[in-house]
Amino acid sequence: MDGEDGSPTTPRGRAKAARRAEILAAAARLMARSGFAGVRLEDIGAAVGISGPAMYRHFESKSALLDEMLVDISERLLAGAHDAIAAGGPAGEVLVRLIDFHIDVLVTKPDLITVQDRDLSSLTPAANHRVRLLQRRYVELWVDVVLDCADTGELPRIGRDEARVRVHAMFGLLNSSPMLPPFPAAALRALLAAMARAALGVRLVD
């Protein structure tokens, strides 16, 4: 039997979660194309076959939808970074995993990256605070690994401030990838990885 609370472990809960994910994906696609201000909740509903009034059973407002979308991707990035680090190994291998993970998100979720980059200011204050906190934690995990690479000689000796600048510069480069001309996915991954390493100044051996 389905749980009355719509738990994700029940058929009803799984169907609800799948529907919610479909709405979020459509919202990311439309907002990436037209911007947060250029999309109505009704437009998102129409994209997934839900009437305007029925959309309010899923999200109370377009702002609530954006909040969930960007908090979720920020949490997923941080969790993925923790997983890459927890796998262990030499600092250079950890950094390679981090780069590959970030690029995988860029290549598979370009709409989300575009919306996050452009519409962060449209978040409610609480969600904006949460996303920025998650982003800072994500950056600092990268900075720690970059400094570990410096300790092992795979990067020149640098201080934490410079490491942070290099990481931010790399993100600026990589996160612009959704705006690049069409390019084969495998070749794009390899090119972005090489560019990330160059931005960080890393000397790594494949």
KATAQUI-V22580 format. One record per residue. N is the residue number from 1. RES is the residue in one letter. OMEGA is omega in whole degrees, 0 to 359 (none if undefined). Layout:
n=(N/N)
res=(RES/RES)
omega=(OMEGA/OMEGA)
//
This chain:
n=(1/2/3/4/5/6/7/8/9/10/11/12/13/14/15/16/17/18/19/20/21/22/23/24/25/26/27/28/29/30/31/32/33/34/35/36/37/38/39/40/41/42/43/44/45/46/47/48/49/50/51/52/53/54/55/56/57/58/59/60/61/62/63/64/65/66/67/68/69/70/71/72/73/74/75/76/77/78/79/80/81/82/83/84/85/86/87/88/89/90/91/92/93/94/95/96/97/98/99/100/101/102/103/104/105/106/107/108/109/110/111/112/113/114/115/116/117/118/119/120/121/122/123/124/125/126/127/128/129/130/131/132/133/134/135/136/137/138/139/140/141/142/143/144/145/146/147/148/149/150/151/152/153/154/155/156/157/158/159/160/161/162/163/164/165/166/167/168/169/170/171/172/173/174/175/176/177/178/179/180/181/182/183/184/185/186/187/188/189/190/191/192/193/194/195/196/197/198/199/200/201/202/203/204/205/206)
res=(M/D/G/E/D/G/S/P/T/T/P/R/G/R/A/K/A/A/R/R/A/E/I/L/A/A/A/A/R/L/M/A/R/S/G/F/A/G/V/R/L/E/D/I/G/A/A/V/G/I/S/G/P/A/M/Y/R/H/F/E/S/K/S/A/L/L/D/E/M/L/V/D/I/S/E/R/L/L/A/G/A/H/D/A/I/A/A/G/G/P/A/G/E/V/L/V/R/L/I/D/F/H/I/D/V/L/V/T/K/P/D/L/I/T/V/Q/D/R/D/L/S/S/L/T/P/A/A/N/H/R/V/R/L/L/Q/R/R/Y/V/E/L/W/V/D/V/V/L/D/C/A/D/T/G/E/L/P/R/I/G/R/D/E/A/R/V/R/V/H/A/M/F/G/L/L/N/S/S/P/M/L/P/P/F/P/A/A/A/L/R/A/L/L/A/A/M/A/R/A/A/L/G/V/R/L/V/D)
omega=(178/174/181/180/180/181/179/180/178/177/179/180/179/179/179/180/179/179/179/178/178/178/181/179/178/179/179/181/182/180/176/182/189/182/181/183/184/183/175/176/179/178/180/178/181/182/180/176/178/180/181/180/181/179/183/172/180/181/183/180/176/178/178/179/179/178/182/182/187/173/181/182/178/178/180/177/181/179/179/178/178/180/180/180/182/179/173/182/178/183/180/179/178/180/177/179/178/180/181/179/182/179/178/177/180/185/184/181/185/180/180/180/178/180/180/182/189/191/179/183/180/177/170/183/182/180/178/178/181/181/181/176/179/179/179/179/178/179/184/173/177/181/179/182/177/179/174/177/177/180/181/176/179/173/173/177/179/176/183/180/179/178/179/177/180/180/179/178/179/178/178/179/184/186/174/186/177/180/181/174/178/183/180/188/183/179/179/178/181/181/180/179/179/180/178/179/180/180/180/182/185/174/182/178/179/none)
//
